[in-house]
Amino acid sequence: MHTKLCDRLGIEFPIFAFTHCRDVVAAVSNAGGFGVLGAVGFSPEQLEVECKWIDEHVGDKPYGVDLVIPQKYEGMGELDPKKLEEQLVKMIPLQHREFAAKLLADHGVPELPADQKHHSLLGWTAATATPQLDVALNHPKVKLIANALGTPPQDVIDRVHASGRLIAALCGRVHQAVRHKQAGIDIVIAQGTEGGGHTGDIGSMVLWPQIIEAVAPTPVLAAGGIGRGSQIAAALAMGAEGVWTGSLWLTVEEADAEPAQIDSYLHATSEDTVRSRSWTGKPCRMLKNDWTVAWESEGAPKPLGMPLQGMVTMEAIARTSRYAGAGHTQQVAFNPVGQVVGMMKDVRSCREVILELAQEYVDSVERLQAMQE
Ligand SMILES: Cc1cc2nc3c(=O)[nH]c(=O)nc-3n(C[C@H](O)[C@H](O)[C@H](O)COP(=O)(O)O)c2cc1C
């Protein structure tokens, strides 16, 4: 499974693990893979705390940080996070806030304590992601910066390169991959529609080889639907230099999630996900529930664009994750995950997952070799 990328990054297996949980980042990197911390939900101050913790728990292993700077969003051009938030708050119709509040109340989701303030603008703008990049670049063990939802601005690419690091970017269409390459991205992450979180509509099996061909010799990581080593063998056979995974890490021992949410994932099948704009404003794959159905129903307000819809739902995310097991919370909770959820049936450690993927990969390669004898 050793590819050129393994040497460039100093890792044993080209298995990249996207997660919002620092324990998972450290455990995956310690097991020979490459953990990547999703920064989107962290303030710059909190991101500093997370990176410092990872630095202390990852020995001399490398890890990555993932930002979200979309290609297009409301308020683009305003680079002061405070001003941007003030400007955006005024654009949110009351109807959207009331619709979300009623869904939570109808499902018995408790209110947050009065002193638990949450900021409403997440890191999914250039204004909010730039301070996160500043933090990430201060941590020498961060060897890779990734960006979701678009080609990052040129100054971000230049800063990452000037710091001696690699920059990667996700995409779900061939023309987006070509745009990444033209902008100087080092690693293209091709994510098929099966993937969890924001995702396009082309399946992995069809997308990966097209992107690999279109951006060659730029290395491509195959993403979307990977849950077995045999799929890694398939991706590498197509010419990918590794795999980028996300959903798999939601149910590992090290994951910092409420038991009720983990239960929802463990009991779901591959038919239980949907792409919905109801949480963030862009199509995002998640578990289907009353929330996703309600936003699609007749008379429901149309989800706003990014980051406005996320500002509408910020409180709902905070309440449904904090009180995941209360009332009928799971019916209105934000549970992003890919179709591979149907293959996630037990809770294991990150090391066990990595070693099993590696073993299944070897078995698959041997199966193919036996066919040639
Ligand atoms: C819960 C969850 C949150 C995600 N958030 C982000 C994100 O903030 N940034 C990002 O680049 N990708 C994000 N993704 C997508 C992953 O990076 C990855 O591409 C995807 O999970 C791969 O497909 P898989 O879920 O089938 O493994 C998220 C995925 C999940 C499951």
The ligand as an SDF file (V2000), in Angstrom:
LIG
                    3D

 31 33  0  0  0  0  0  0  0  0999 V2000
  -19.3710   14.2130    9.8480 C   0  0  0  0  0  0  0  0  0  0  0  0
  -18.6340   14.6720    8.6370 C   0  0  0  0  0  0  0  0  0  0  0  0
  -18.2150   15.9950    8.5590 C   0  0  0  0  0  0  0  0  0  0  0  0
  -17.4580   16.4210    7.4710 C   0  0  0  0  0  0  0  0  0  0  0  0
  -16.9860   17.7120    7.4490 N   0  0  0  0  0  0  0  0  0  0  0  0
  -16.0630   18.0470    6.5190 C   0  0  0  0  0  0  0  0  0  0  0  0
  -15.3510   19.2860    6.6120 C   0  0  0  0  0  0  0  0  0  0  0  0
  -15.5880   20.1060    7.5070 O   0  0  0  0  0  0  0  0  0  0  0  0
  -14.3720   19.5210    5.6960 N   0  0  0  0  0  0  0  0  0  0  0  0
  -14.0620   18.6060    4.7170 C   0  0  0  0  0  0  0  0  0  0  0  0
  -13.1230   18.8330    3.9530 O   0  0  0  0  0  0  0  0  0  0  0  0
  -14.7460   17.4720    4.5840 N   0  0  0  0  0  0  0  0  0  0  0  0
  -15.7110   17.1580    5.4690 C   0  0  0  0  0  0  0  0  0  0  0  0
  -16.3450   15.9510    5.3710 N   0  0  0  0  0  0  0  0  0  0  0  0
  -16.0520   15.0560    4.2360 C   0  0  0  0  0  0  0  0  0  0  0  0
  -14.8250   14.1980    4.5350 C   0  0  0  0  0  0  0  0  0  0  0  0
  -13.6540   14.9860    4.5070 O   0  0  0  0  0  0  0  0  0  0  0  0
  -14.6490   13.0820    3.5110 C   0  0  0  0  0  0  0  0  0  0  0  0
  -14.3710   13.6230    2.2560 O   0  0  0  0  0  0  0  0  0  0  0  0
  -15.8280   12.1450    3.3990 C   0  0  0  0  0  0  0  0  0  0  0  0
  -16.2990   11.7810    4.6630 O   0  0  0  0  0  0  0  0  0  0  0  0
  -15.4200   10.9090    2.5930 C   0  0  0  0  0  0  0  0  0  0  0  0
  -16.4830   10.0350    2.3840 O   0  0  0  0  0  0  0  0  0  0  0  0
  -16.9030    8.8990    3.4530 P   0  0  0  0  0  0  0  0  0  0  0  0
  -17.7070    9.6170    4.4730 O   0  0  0  0  0  0  0  0  0  0  0  0
  -17.7050    7.9530    2.6540 O   0  0  0  0  0  0  0  0  0  0  0  0
  -15.6490    8.3080    4.0110 O   0  0  0  0  0  0  0  0  0  0  0  0
  -17.1490   15.5210    6.4140 C   0  0  0  0  0  0  0  0  0  0  0  0
  -17.6100   14.2020    6.4950 C   0  0  0  0  0  0  0  0  0  0  0  0
  -18.3510   13.7660    7.5760 C   0  0  0  0  0  0  0  0  0  0  0  0
  -18.8100   12.3400    7.6180 C   0  0  0  0  0  0  0  0  0  0  0  0
  1  2  1  0
  2  3  1  0
  2 30  2  0
  3  4  2  0
  4  5  1  0
  4 28  1  0
  5  6  2  0
  6  7  1  0
  6 13  1  0
  7  8  2  0
  7  9  1  0
  9 10  1  0
 10 11  2  0
 10 12  1  0
 12 13  2  0
 13 14  1  0
 14 15  1  0
 14 28  1  0
 15 16  1  0
 16 17  1  0
 16 18  1  0
 18 19  1  0
 18 20  1  0
 20 21  1  0
 20 22  1  0
 22 23  1  0
 23 24  1  0
 24 25  2  0
 24 26  1  0
 24 27  1  0
 28 29  2  0
 29 30  1  0
 30 31  1  0
M  END
$$$$
